[in-house]
Amino acid sequence: MSRSLLSPSLLALGLAAALPVFAQSHAGHDMGAMNAPAKAAKTPAEPVDHSKMDHSKMDMSAADHAGMDHSAMGHGTPAPTEPLEPIPVPTDADRAAAFPPIAHGAMEHAPEINSLLLIDRLEHWDGKSSNGQAWEATGWIGGNINRLWLRTDGERSRGRTESSSLEALYGRSVSPWWDVLVGVRQDFRPADSRTWAAVGIQGLAPYKFESSATLYMGSGGQVLAKAEVEYDVLLTNRLILQPLLEATVAAKDEPEYGIGRGLNKVEAGLRLRYEFSRRFAPYVGISHERTFGDTADYAGDHARDTRWVAGVRVWF
């Protein structure tokens, strides 16, 4: 068809029919989004202002927050210092229910009775003028506080007993380390005997010195005081060196007993023992005795005496 045959009215009718079809075909497209990449390449991104966002329209479902660690989020609200339900203060009734009183006698035990016999010296000695034997032993029976103590010592020379004594004492512990003793002592001699009242103290002094001090009161107003100190030096676990010092003081002269007033005798000894077991230990050593004052005059040639000793120490 030639252009001359188309009239202006027909062209207008054709355009009007095509416009609705074109608009319908592009109605579902966002034309602004199509040009977004081009605009983003030309314009830098602007920061997002979250203060203007409406969070009420956001989907905050539990499924979206399942993987979030809320413990690491600082919320600014301080944790409560008091429990929601305060713990009540315990009353006397609560304490009585939790700790009922123990009936008397439920935890009590029968007192234990123990005993010990220590033969500290059982020895043979050899001096410059004679030789002989000597002994010293201690034993006790009782509990931790109250005990009956027995002590004995003596000496034999030239086949006869020169001196011997036996003490029976009640002892009471006054501290973990010390006992107070009170009782009697009986001296046995070939020609005479004598009874004494005794009171004293014994125990472990500082630095592990085994100490004892006893006061004896006999007939005729005589008073004797005797003190003894021992110390164990552990050279090895079994080899032990024991120094000893013993002194006796009298209140008055008694020539018939060979006792002078004041310091009348001092004995110093040194014994080395080997403990095959804790209960059995042989030993060797040296002992020196010296008398003073009137006692030395009564003793004559025996005022000083140095002895070599050998013996055994046992306990049961």
Disulfide bonds with the S-S distance in Angstrom:
none
